Amino acid sequence: MTQHQAPPTDPAGADSGLGYRPGPADGSPLPPRPTVVTLVGNPRPGSRTLGAAQAVAARVADHLGLAARPAEAGSTDPASSPISPTTATIDLAEIAAEILTPVHPRADAAREVVAGATVVVVATPVYKGSYTGLLKAFLDLYGPDGLAGVVVVPVVVSGNPAHALAGEVHLRPLLVELGATVPTRTLALLDSQLGEAELASTVDAWLDRAGGPLLRAASAAVGQDVPTHQTAPELAEVTR
């Protein structure tokens, strides 16, 4: 898992292997958990699905006003850091070996990060017309309503246009069953669309349709009303 912020507390008080450390001994506040998380179910580490999902998450964060901002000269405010405090990536291929074991501290830490996020981009390649077994095994670690209050953007990557509805038919119902809010249609990507320019244009076209519902759902998740004609600078302030 790639973490882009100072780590929150590990309940066990030890390094989980996901970059987490115990909080300060003086009890000072820890930085907020990631607001936009990328969760990737491809069993191959560093896959094209991972790259596509990270690109989608970055565009979603930008749309919601949560992208990293340039540091302000002389500022000591963490919110002005050029490193965004609002994103994290969980590549399940990195922890696949322990997900089905009796004790799985790294998977448990990843599970908490996902459940604590405002928005999660859940991405999977299409395997046999559905999502991967690795993604299902991870999501099975949640109990009922384990993702309640989390806004999820499903993304599926396939080599065949005939699989375009795999996310709607299989992945969306699973996420809804776990209590997630899924305000948009699944973003279905073809392997041929994963080049930088075409991926950007495809995601932008999807956001033209999905951006409004996504913004409203994310705003509701942090308890703030945002008019539909606005972008989300106010949302960014609430979630920092």
ChimeraX attribute file (.defattr): number of C-alpha atoms within 10 A of each C-alpha:
attribute: neighborCount
match mode: 1-to-1
recipient: residues
	/A:1	20
	/A:2	13
	/A:3	17
	/A:4	15
	/A:5	18
	/A:6	16
	/A:7	19
	/A:8	19
	/A:9	17
	/A:10	17
	/A:11	13
	/A:12	10
	/A:13	11
	/A:14	11
	/A:15	16
	/A:16	19
	/A:17	14
	/A:18	19
	/A:19	17
	/A:20	20
	/A:21	18
	/A:22	16
	/A:23	18
	/A:24	11
	/A:25	6
	/A:26	6
	/A:27	7
	/A:28	8
	/A:29	9
	/A:30	13
	/A:31	17
	/A:32	16
	/A:33	24
	/A:34	28
	/A:35	23
	/A:36	28
	/A:37	30
	/A:38	28
	/A:39	27
	/A:40	31
	/A:41	28
	/A:42	26
	/A:43	20
	/A:44	15
	/A:45	16
	/A:46	13
	/A:47	16
	/A:48	16
	/A:49	26
	/A:50	24
	/A:51	14
	/A:52	25
	/A:53	26
	/A:54	21
	/A:55	18
	/A:56	24
	/A:57	25
	/A:58	20
	/A:59	18
	/A:60	24
	/A:61	21
	/A:62	15
	/A:63	19
	/A:64	23
	/A:65	18
	/A:66	25
	/A:67	21
	/A:68	18
	/A:69	14
	/A:70	12
	/A:71	15
	/A:72	12
	/A:73	7
	/A:74	6
	/A:75	10
	/A:76	10
	/A:77	9
	/A:78	13
	/A:79	19
	/A:80	16
	/A:81	15
	/A:82	13
	/A:83	16
	/A:84	18
	/A:85	26
	/A:86	25
	/A:87	26
	/A:88	25
	/A:89	24
	/A:90	23
	/A:91	24
	/A:92	23
	/A:93	18
	/A:94	16
	/A:95	21
	/A:96	22
	/A:97	12
	/A:98	13
	/A:99	19
	/A:100	14
	/A:101	10
	/A:102	7
	/A:103	10
	/A:104	15
	/A:105	19
	/A:106	21
	/A:107	25
	/A:108	16
	/A:109	19
	/A:110	22
	/A:111	19
	/A:112	15
	/A:113	20
	/A:114	28
	/A:115	20
	/A:116	20
	/A:117	25
	/A:118	23
	/A:119	30
	/A:120	29
	/A:121	23
	/A:122	23
	/A:123	31
	/A:124	27
	/A:125	29
	/A:126	21
	/A:127	15
	/A:128	9
	/A:129	17
	/A:130	19
	/A:131	21
	/A:132	19
	/A:133	14
	/A:134	21
	/A:135	22
	/A:136	13
	/A:137	14
	/A:138	19
	/A:139	17
	/A:140	15
	/A:141	14
	/A:142	15
	/A:143	10
	/A:144	11
	/A:145	15
	/A:146	20
	/A:147	25
	/A:148	17
	/A:149	20
	/A:150	26
	/A:151	28
	/A:152	29
	/A:153	27
	/A:154	24
	/A:155	27
	/A:156	28
	/A:157	29
	/A:158	22
	/A:159	14
	/A:160	13
	/A:161	12
	/A:162	9
	/A:163	19
	/A:164	20
	/A:165	17
	/A:166	23
	/A:167	26
	/A:168	18
	/A:169	13
	/A:170	13
	/A:171	23
	/A:172	21
	/A:173	14
	/A:174	16
	/A:175	23
	/A:176	15
	/A:177	14
	/A:178	18
	/A:179	18
	/A:180	23
	/A:181	22
	/A:182	21
	/A:183	19
	/A:184	20
	/A:185	16
	/A:186	24
	/A:187	21
	/A:188	24
	/A:189	23
	/A:190	16
	/A:191	16
	/A:192	12
	/A:193	19
	/A:194	18
	/A:195	11
	/A:196	11
	/A:197	9
	/A:198	12
	/A:199	19
	/A:200	17
	/A:201	12
	/A:202	17
	/A:203	20
	/A:204	17
	/A:205	12
	/A:206	16
	/A:207	19
	/A:208	10
	/A:209	12
	/A:210	18
	/A:211	20
	/A:212	18
	/A:213	15
	/A:214	23
	/A:215	25
	/A:216	19
	/A:217	25
	/A:218	25
	/A:219	23
	/A:220	16
	/A:221	20
	/A:222	15
	/A:223	12
	/A:224	14
	/A:225	15
	/A:226	18
	/A:227	12
	/A:228	12
	/A:229	7
	/A:230	10
	/A:231	17
	/A:232	21
	/A:233	13
	/A:234	16
	/A:235	22
	/A:236	18
	/A:237	11
	/A:238	11
	/A:239	18
	/A:240	15
